[in-house]
């Protein structure tokens, strides 16, 4: 005579008391959460996505109006624009940009994003094209210029930029 334990096992899995219901739901919630990207080692978003996280100190200023302008969502639309011209076109024309060094073979930028902030897009440009950006302020603390340097030029010259090498 053969006895099957399948019905007993199924009875153990099916909740019969309120405490078993909580355990049953916790097991299935754990299985459900493990299948989504919540435990992924890296966020699934691209760095230019509207939910991308930008470090709090990237192009930081105490100026409220500047921060509001930098953190306002905009549309960024470029089609094969040289990297050096991105900073002279809408939506980045409010500030001045001082470019110290860029790659000799200027990369072309093609972007169509809606709802990305200026700060997020500049962060994504900095990482995509290996740029270092820093905010230069006036003596009163108002934002004046964004300094842009190509990281490889800084590494090759030991900290001096191409502009410094000309002088």
Rosetta constraint file for C-alpha pairs under 8 A:
AtomPair CA 5 CA 9 HARMONIC 6.24 0.50
AtomPair CA 6 CA 10 HARMONIC 6.24 0.50
AtomPair CA 7 CA 11 HARMONIC 6.17 0.50
AtomPair CA 8 CA 12 HARMONIC 6.38 0.50
AtomPair CA 9 CA 13 HARMONIC 6.51 0.50
AtomPair CA 10 CA 14 HARMONIC 6.26 0.50
AtomPair CA 11 CA 15 HARMONIC 7.90 0.50
AtomPair CA 13 CA 24 HARMONIC 7.43 0.50
AtomPair CA 14 CA 24 HARMONIC 7.69 0.50
AtomPair CA 15 CA 20 HARMONIC 4.97 0.50
AtomPair CA 15 CA 21 HARMONIC 5.12 0.50
AtomPair CA 15 CA 24 HARMONIC 6.67 0.50
AtomPair CA 16 CA 20 HARMONIC 6.36 0.50
AtomPair CA 16 CA 21 HARMONIC 7.28 0.50
AtomPair CA 17 CA 21 HARMONIC 6.42 0.50
AtomPair CA 18 CA 22 HARMONIC 6.62 0.50
AtomPair CA 19 CA 23 HARMONIC 6.55 0.50
AtomPair CA 20 CA 24 HARMONIC 5.95 0.50
AtomPair CA 21 CA 25 HARMONIC 6.07 0.50
AtomPair CA 22 CA 26 HARMONIC 6.06 0.50
AtomPair CA 23 CA 27 HARMONIC 6.23 0.50
AtomPair CA 24 CA 28 HARMONIC 6.50 0.50
AtomPair CA 25 CA 29 HARMONIC 5.92 0.50
AtomPair CA 26 CA 30 HARMONIC 6.06 0.50
AtomPair CA 27 CA 31 HARMONIC 6.36 0.50
AtomPair CA 28 CA 32 HARMONIC 6.11 0.50
AtomPair CA 29 CA 33 HARMONIC 6.06 0.50
AtomPair CA 30 CA 34 HARMONIC 6.09 0.50
AtomPair CA 31 CA 35 HARMONIC 6.68 0.50
AtomPair CA 32 CA 36 HARMONIC 7.13 0.50
AtomPair CA 33 CA 38 HARMONIC 7.16 0.50
AtomPair CA 34 CA 38 HARMONIC 7.44 0.50
AtomPair CA 34 CA 39 HARMONIC 6.95 0.50
AtomPair CA 37 CA 43 HARMONIC 7.81 0.50
AtomPair CA 37 CA 44 HARMONIC 7.29 0.50
AtomPair CA 40 CA 44 HARMONIC 7.88 0.50
AtomPair CA 45 CA 49 HARMONIC 6.04 0.50
AtomPair CA 45 CA 51 HARMONIC 7.42 0.50
AtomPair CA 45 CA 52 HARMONIC 6.47 0.50
AtomPair CA 46 CA 52 HARMONIC 6.92 0.50
AtomPair CA 47 CA 52 HARMONIC 5.39 0.50
AtomPair CA 47 CA 53 HARMONIC 7.57 0.50
AtomPair CA 47 CA 120 HARMONIC 7.76 0.50
AtomPair CA 47 CA 123 HARMONIC 7.93 0.50
AtomPair CA 47 CA 124 HARMONIC 5.67 0.50
AtomPair CA 48 CA 52 HARMONIC 6.26 0.50
AtomPair CA 48 CA 116 HARMONIC 7.11 0.50
AtomPair CA 48 CA 120 HARMONIC 6.14 0.50
AtomPair CA 48 CA 121 HARMONIC 5.83 0.50
AtomPair CA 48 CA 123 HARMONIC 7.83 0.50
AtomPair CA 48 CA 124 HARMONIC 5.38 0.50
AtomPair CA 49 CA 116 HARMONIC 6.69 0.50
AtomPair CA 50 CA 115 HARMONIC 6.01 0.50
AtomPair CA 50 CA 116 HARMONIC 4.82 0.50
AtomPair CA 50 CA 117 HARMONIC 7.30 0.50
AtomPair CA 50 CA 120 HARMONIC 7.66 0.50
AtomPair CA 52 CA 120 HARMONIC 7.25 0.50
AtomPair CA 53 CA 120 HARMONIC 7.85 0.50
AtomPair CA 54 CA 58 HARMONIC 7.07 0.50
AtomPair CA 54 CA 119 HARMONIC 7.69 0.50
AtomPair CA 54 CA 120 HARMONIC 6.26 0.50
AtomPair CA 54 CA 123 HARMONIC 6.90 0.50
AtomPair CA 56 CA 60 HARMONIC 7.03 0.50
AtomPair CA 58 CA 119 HARMONIC 7.73 0.50
AtomPair CA 58 CA 123 HARMONIC 7.61 0.50
AtomPair CA 58 CA 134 HARMONIC 7.51 0.50
AtomPair CA 59 CA 119 HARMONIC 7.50 0.50
AtomPair CA 59 CA 133 HARMONIC 7.34 0.50
AtomPair CA 59 CA 134 HARMONIC 5.76 0.50
AtomPair CA 59 CA 135 HARMONIC 5.22 0.50
AtomPair CA 59 CA 146 HARMONIC 7.87 0.50
AtomPair CA 60 CA 67 HARMONIC 7.61 0.50
AtomPair CA 60 CA 135 HARMONIC 7.19 0.50
AtomPair CA 61 CA 66 HARMONIC 7.35 0.50
AtomPair CA 61 CA 67 HARMONIC 6.83 0.50
AtomPair CA 61 CA 135 HARMONIC 7.93 0.50
AtomPair CA 61 CA 141 HARMONIC 7.65 0.50
AtomPair CA 61 CA 142 HARMONIC 7.60 0.50
AtomPair CA 61 CA 143 HARMONIC 6.89 0.50
AtomPair CA 62 CA 67 HARMONIC 7.70 0.50
AtomPair CA 62 CA 141 HARMONIC 7.41 0.50
AtomPair CA 62 CA 142 HARMONIC 7.99 0.50
AtomPair CA 63 CA 67 HARMONIC 6.32 0.50
AtomPair CA 63 CA 141 HARMONIC 7.50 0.50
AtomPair CA 63 CA 142 HARMONIC 6.31 0.50
AtomPair CA 63 CA 143 HARMONIC 7.46 0.50
AtomPair CA 64 CA 68 HARMONIC 6.09 0.50
AtomPair CA 65 CA 69 HARMONIC 6.20 0.50
AtomPair CA 66 CA 70 HARMONIC 6.12 0.50
AtomPair CA 66 CA 143 HARMONIC 7.29 0.50
AtomPair CA 67 CA 71 HARMONIC 5.97 0.50
AtomPair CA 68 CA 72 HARMONIC 6.00 0.50
AtomPair CA 69 CA 118 HARMONIC 7.79 0.50
AtomPair CA 70 CA 117 HARMONIC 6.35 0.50
AtomPair CA 70 CA 118 HARMONIC 5.03 0.50
AtomPair CA 70 CA 119 HARMONIC 5.30 0.50
AtomPair CA 71 CA 117 HARMONIC 5.06 0.50
AtomPair CA 71 CA 118 HARMONIC 6.28 0.50
AtomPair CA 71 CA 119 HARMONIC 6.20 0.50
AtomPair CA 72 CA 116 HARMONIC 7.95 0.50
AtomPair CA 72 CA 117 HARMONIC 5.34 0.50
AtomPair CA 72 CA 118 HARMONIC 7.06 0.50
AtomPair CA 73 CA 114 HARMONIC 7.60 0.50
AtomPair CA 73 CA 115 HARMONIC 4.59 0.50
AtomPair CA 73 CA 116 HARMONIC 4.92 0.50
AtomPair CA 73 CA 117 HARMONIC 4.26 0.50
AtomPair CA 73 CA 118 HARMONIC 7.11 0.50
AtomPair CA 74 CA 91 HARMONIC 7.34 0.50
AtomPair CA 74 CA 114 HARMONIC 6.17 0.50
AtomPair CA 74 CA 115 HARMONIC 5.22 0.50
AtomPair CA 74 CA 116 HARMONIC 5.68 0.50
AtomPair CA 74 CA 117 HARMONIC 5.87 0.50
AtomPair CA 74 CA 118 HARMONIC 7.12 0.50
AtomPair CA 75 CA 91 HARMONIC 7.79 0.50
AtomPair CA 75 CA 112 HARMONIC 7.34 0.50
AtomPair CA 75 CA 113 HARMONIC 5.56 0.50
AtomPair CA 75 CA 114 HARMONIC 4.33 0.50
AtomPair CA 75 CA 115 HARMONIC 5.98 0.50
AtomPair CA 75 CA 116 HARMONIC 6.71 0.50
AtomPair CA 76 CA 90 HARMONIC 7.84 0.50
AtomPair CA 76 CA 91 HARMONIC 6.96 0.50
AtomPair CA 76 CA 111 HARMONIC 6.56 0.50
AtomPair CA 76 CA 112 HARMONIC 5.67 0.50
AtomPair CA 76 CA 113 HARMONIC 5.18 0.50
AtomPair CA 76 CA 114 HARMONIC 6.52 0.50
AtomPair CA 76 CA 116 HARMONIC 7.61 0.50
AtomPair CA 77 CA 110 HARMONIC 7.48 0.50
AtomPair CA 77 CA 111 HARMONIC 5.33 0.50
AtomPair CA 77 CA 112 HARMONIC 4.45 0.50
AtomPair CA 77 CA 113 HARMONIC 6.49 0.50
AtomPair CA 78 CA 86 HARMONIC 7.94 0.50
AtomPair CA 78 CA 109 HARMONIC 6.55 0.50
AtomPair CA 78 CA 110 HARMONIC 4.98 0.50
AtomPair CA 78 CA 111 HARMONIC 4.98 0.50
AtomPair CA 78 CA 112 HARMONIC 6.48 0.50
AtomPair CA 79 CA 109 HARMONIC 6.56 0.50
AtomPair CA 79 CA 110 HARMONIC 4.37 0.50
AtomPair CA 79 CA 111 HARMONIC 6.43 0.50
AtomPair CA 80 CA 108 HARMONIC 4.96 0.50
AtomPair CA 80 CA 109 HARMONIC 5.14 0.50
AtomPair CA 80 CA 110 HARMONIC 5.03 0.50
AtomPair CA 81 CA 85 HARMONIC 6.53 0.50
AtomPair CA 81 CA 86 HARMONIC 6.70 0.50
AtomPair CA 81 CA 108 HARMONIC 5.18 0.50
AtomPair CA 81 CA 109 HARMONIC 5.09 0.50
AtomPair CA 81 CA 110 HARMONIC 6.64 0.50
AtomPair CA 82 CA 86 HARMONIC 6.81 0.50
AtomPair CA 82 CA 106 HARMONIC 6.21 0.50
AtomPair CA 82 CA 107 HARMONIC 5.94 0.50
AtomPair CA 82 CA 108 HARMONIC 4.46 0.50
AtomPair CA 82 CA 109 HARMONIC 6.06 0.50
AtomPair CA 83 CA 87 HARMONIC 7.85 0.50
AtomPair CA 83 CA 106 HARMONIC 6.41 0.50
AtomPair CA 83 CA 107 HARMONIC 5.85 0.50
AtomPair CA 83 CA 108 HARMONIC 5.80 0.50
AtomPair CA 83 CA 109 HARMONIC 5.99 0.50
AtomPair CA 84 CA 88 HARMONIC 7.88 0.50
AtomPair CA 84 CA 99 HARMONIC 7.91 0.50
AtomPair CA 84 CA 102 HARMONIC 7.86 0.50
AtomPair CA 84 CA 106 HARMONIC 7.67 0.50
AtomPair CA 85 CA 89 HARMONIC 6.68 0.50
AtomPair CA 86 CA 92 HARMONIC 7.68 0.50
AtomPair CA 86 CA 109 HARMONIC 7.83 0.50
AtomPair CA 87 CA 92 HARMONIC 5.62 0.50
AtomPair CA 87 CA 93 HARMONIC 6.71 0.50
AtomPair CA 87 CA 97 HARMONIC 6.74 0.50
AtomPair CA 88 CA 92 HARMONIC 6.51 0.50
AtomPair CA 88 CA 93 HARMONIC 5.52 0.50
AtomPair CA 89 CA 93 HARMONIC 5.75 0.50
AtomPair CA 91 CA 118 HARMONIC 7.56 0.50
AtomPair CA 92 CA 118 HARMONIC 7.36 0.50
AtomPair CA 95 CA 144 HARMONIC 6.75 0.50
AtomPair CA 95 CA 145 HARMONIC 6.22 0.50
AtomPair CA 95 CA 146 HARMONIC 7.40 0.50
AtomPair CA 96 CA 144 HARMONIC 6.82 0.50
AtomPair CA 96 CA 145 HARMONIC 4.95 0.50
AtomPair CA 96 CA 146 HARMONIC 6.51 0.50
AtomPair CA 97 CA 145 HARMONIC 5.35 0.50
AtomPair CA 97 CA 146 HARMONIC 4.82 0.50
AtomPair CA 97 CA 147 HARMONIC 6.04 0.50
AtomPair CA 97 CA 148 HARMONIC 7.19 0.50
AtomPair CA 98 CA 145 HARMONIC 6.61 0.50
AtomPair CA 98 CA 146 HARMONIC 6.16 0.50
AtomPair CA 98 CA 147 HARMONIC 4.92 0.50
AtomPair CA 98 CA 148 HARMONIC 6.09 0.50
AtomPair CA 99 CA 147 HARMONIC 6.09 0.50
AtomPair CA 99 CA 148 HARMONIC 4.77 0.50
AtomPair CA 99 CA 149 HARMONIC 6.26 0.50
AtomPair CA 100 CA 147 HARMONIC 7.29 0.50
AtomPair CA 100 CA 148 HARMONIC 6.05 0.50
AtomPair CA 100 CA 149 HARMONIC 5.30 0.50
AtomPair CA 100 CA 150 HARMONIC 7.76 0.50
AtomPair CA 100 CA 161 HARMONIC 6.30 0.50
AtomPair CA 100 CA 162 HARMONIC 6.26 0.50
AtomPair CA 100 CA 163 HARMONIC 5.59 0.50
AtomPair CA 101 CA 148 HARMONIC 7.27 0.50
AtomPair CA 101 CA 149 HARMONIC 5.11 0.50
AtomPair CA 101 CA 150 HARMONIC 5.49 0.50
AtomPair CA 101 CA 153 HARMONIC 6.81 0.50
AtomPair CA 101 CA 161 HARMONIC 6.45 0.50
AtomPair CA 101 CA 162 HARMONIC 5.49 0.50
AtomPair CA 101 CA 163 HARMONIC 6.98 0.50
AtomPair CA 102 CA 106 HARMONIC 7.30 0.50
AtomPair CA 102 CA 149 HARMONIC 6.57 0.50
AtomPair CA 102 CA 150 HARMONIC 5.16 0.50
AtomPair CA 102 CA 153 HARMONIC 7.77 0.50
AtomPair CA 103 CA 107 HARMONIC 7.85 0.50
AtomPair CA 103 CA 150 HARMONIC 6.94 0.50
AtomPair CA 116 CA 120 HARMONIC 6.37 0.50
AtomPair CA 116 CA 121 HARMONIC 6.59 0.50
AtomPair CA 117 CA 121 HARMONIC 6.27 0.50
AtomPair CA 118 CA 122 HARMONIC 6.08 0.50
AtomPair CA 119 CA 123 HARMONIC 6.07 0.50
AtomPair CA 120 CA 124 HARMONIC 6.16 0.50
AtomPair CA 121 CA 125 HARMONIC 6.14 0.50
AtomPair CA 122 CA 126 HARMONIC 6.07 0.50
AtomPair CA 123 CA 127 HARMONIC 6.37 0.50
AtomPair CA 124 CA 128 HARMONIC 5.91 0.50
AtomPair CA 125 CA 129 HARMONIC 5.88 0.50
AtomPair CA 125 CA 130 HARMONIC 7.87 0.50
AtomPair CA 125 CA 131 HARMONIC 7.38 0.50
AtomPair CA 126 CA 130 HARMONIC 5.51 0.50
AtomPair CA 126 CA 131 HARMONIC 4.36 0.50
AtomPair CA 126 CA 132 HARMONIC 6.11 0.50
AtomPair CA 126 CA 133 HARMONIC 6.94 0.50
AtomPair CA 127 CA 131 HARMONIC 6.46 0.50
AtomPair CA 129 CA 150 HARMONIC 7.94 0.50
AtomPair CA 130 CA 150 HARMONIC 6.14 0.50
AtomPair CA 130 CA 151 HARMONIC 5.76 0.50
AtomPair CA 130 CA 152 HARMONIC 7.51 0.50
AtomPair CA 131 CA 148 HARMONIC 6.65 0.50
AtomPair CA 131 CA 149 HARMONIC 5.61 0.50
AtomPair CA 131 CA 150 HARMONIC 4.50 0.50
AtomPair CA 131 CA 151 HARMONIC 5.43 0.50
AtomPair CA 132 CA 147 HARMONIC 7.97 0.50
AtomPair CA 132 CA 148 HARMONIC 5.74 0.50
AtomPair CA 132 CA 149 HARMONIC 5.11 0.50
AtomPair CA 132 CA 150 HARMONIC 6.10 0.50
AtomPair CA 132 CA 151 HARMONIC 6.02 0.50
AtomPair CA 133 CA 146 HARMONIC 6.50 0.50
AtomPair CA 133 CA 147 HARMONIC 5.52 0.50
AtomPair CA 133 CA 148 HARMONIC 4.69 0.50
AtomPair CA 133 CA 149 HARMONIC 6.54 0.50
AtomPair CA 134 CA 146 HARMONIC 5.65 0.50
AtomPair CA 134 CA 147 HARMONIC 5.25 0.50
AtomPair CA 134 CA 148 HARMONIC 6.84 0.50
AtomPair CA 135 CA 143 HARMONIC 6.81 0.50
AtomPair CA 135 CA 144 HARMONIC 7.49 0.50
AtomPair CA 135 CA 145 HARMONIC 6.04 0.50
AtomPair CA 135 CA 146 HARMONIC 4.60 0.50
AtomPair CA 135 CA 147 HARMONIC 6.21 0.50
AtomPair CA 136 CA 143 HARMONIC 6.26 0.50
AtomPair CA 136 CA 144 HARMONIC 5.78 0.50
AtomPair CA 136 CA 145 HARMONIC 5.13 0.50
AtomPair CA 136 CA 146 HARMONIC 5.94 0.50
AtomPair CA 136 CA 147 HARMONIC 6.84 0.50
AtomPair CA 137 CA 141 HARMONIC 5.30 0.50
AtomPair CA 137 CA 142 HARMONIC 5.26 0.50
AtomPair CA 137 CA 143 HARMONIC 4.38 0.50
AtomPair CA 137 CA 144 HARMONIC 4.96 0.50
AtomPair CA 137 CA 145 HARMONIC 6.81 0.50
AtomPair CA 138 CA 142 HARMONIC 5.34 0.50
AtomPair CA 138 CA 143 HARMONIC 6.44 0.50
AtomPair CA 138 CA 144 HARMONIC 6.11 0.50
AtomPair CA 149 CA 153 HARMONIC 7.58 0.50
AtomPair CA 149 CA 154 HARMONIC 7.36 0.50
AtomPair CA 149 CA 161 HARMONIC 7.34 0.50
AtomPair CA 150 CA 154 HARMONIC 6.64 0.50
AtomPair CA 151 CA 155 HARMONIC 6.22 0.50
AtomPair CA 152 CA 156 HARMONIC 6.12 0.50
AtomPair CA 153 CA 157 HARMONIC 6.24 0.50
AtomPair CA 153 CA 161 HARMONIC 6.31 0.50
AtomPair CA 153 CA 162 HARMONIC 6.92 0.50
AtomPair CA 154 CA 158 HARMONIC 6.02 0.50
AtomPair CA 154 CA 159 HARMONIC 4.78 0.50
AtomPair CA 154 CA 160 HARMONIC 5.85 0.50
AtomPair CA 154 CA 161 HARMONIC 5.61 0.50
AtomPair CA 155 CA 159 HARMONIC 6.21 0.50
AtomPair CA 157 CA 161 HARMONIC 6.74 0.50
AtomPair CA 160 CA 164 HARMONIC 5.86 0.50
AtomPair CA 160 CA 165 HARMONIC 6.99 0.50
AtomPair CA 161 CA 165 HARMONIC 6.38 0.50
AtomPair CA 162 CA 166 HARMONIC 6.53 0.50
AtomPair CA 163 CA 167 HARMONIC 6.90 0.50
